[in-house]
Amino acid sequence: MPHNSVIAPPGKHMEIGTAAMTMTPDKLDKQGRAYMPAAFEKQILAATKLLEPGQKETIKLKAPSQPGEYEFVCTFPGHAVLMWGTLSVGR
């Protein structure tokens, strides 16, 4: 089953995951990624493309200047409920 990851501000993983639930895989963002809700485009810090089992991708990003518990979430429909976690940013 495919997966993709999105890194977002604190408290946003379910909003983003829920918005992606109704999207179809053919609706791609400007970077060719599926299940990326346009309503959250400016809040998403980084994201992977849709990955098939066994595929890997590395996300490189500049850490946010604001310390906090940022979230990562799989936006493939139905995955956001269980497939999410936190990215801690310190000073």
C-alpha positions in Angstrom: 0.0 0.0 0.0 1.4 3.5 -0.9 2.4 6.1 1.7 3.5 9.7 1.8 4.6 12.0 4.6 3.9 15.6 5.3 5.6 17.7 7.9 3.2 20.3 9.3 2.8 22.8 12.2 1.7 21.5 15.6 -1.9 20.3 15.8 -2.5 20.1 12.1 -2.0 16.4 11.2 -5.7 15.4 11.4 -6.9 18.5 9.6 -4.5 17.8 6.7 -5.2 14.0 6.8 -8.9 14.6 6.7 -8.7 17.1 3.8 -6.6 14.5 1.8 -9.3 11.8 2.4 -11.5 13.0 -0.5 -8.7 13.6 -2.9 -7.9 11.3 -5.9 -4.4 10.3 -6.8 -4.5 12.1 -10.1 -4.9 15.5 -8.5 -1.2 16.5 -8.0 0.3 19.6 -6.5 2.8 21.9 -8.3 5.6 19.5 -7.4 3.8 16.4 -8.7 2.8 15.0 -5.3 -0.5 13.3 -4.6 -2.8 13.8 -1.6 -1.5 17.3 -0.8 -4.5 19.5 0.2 -4.2 22.9 -1.5 -5.9 24.5 1.5 -2.8 23.7 3.6 -0.1 24.4 1.0 1.4 27.4 2.9 1.4 25.5 6.2 3.2 22.3 5.0 6.9 22.5 5.7 8.0 19.6 3.6 6.5 16.4 2.0 7.4 13.3 0.1 5.9 12.1 -3.1 3.6 9.0 -3.0 5.9 6.0 -2.3 5.2 2.4 -3.1 6.2 -0.4 -0.7 10.0 -0.7 -0.6 10.7 2.8 -2.0 12.5 5.4 0.1 12.8 9.2 0.0 14.8 11.6 2.2 13.3 15.0 3.2 15.8 17.8 3.8 14.6 21.0 5.3 15.7 23.9 7.3 14.4 23.5 10.9 11.6 25.9 11.8 12.9 28.9 13.8 10.1 28.4 16.3 10.8 25.6 18.8 8.0 23.2 19.2 6.5 19.8 18.5 5.8 19.7 14.7 3.9 16.8 13.2 4.4 14.5 10.4 1.5 12.5 8.9 0.7 10.1 6.0 -1.9 11.8 3.9 -2.8 8.6 1.9 -6.6 8.3 2.5 -7.3 6.6 5.8 -3.7 6.6 7.1 -3.6 9.8 9.1 -5.4 8.3 12.1 -2.5 5.9 12.9 0.4 7.0 10.8 1.6 10.3 12.4 4.2 11.4 14.9 6.1 14.4 16.1 9.3 16.2 15.1 10.8 18.1 18.1 12.5 21.4 17.3 14.6 22.8 20.2 16.5 26.1 20.6 
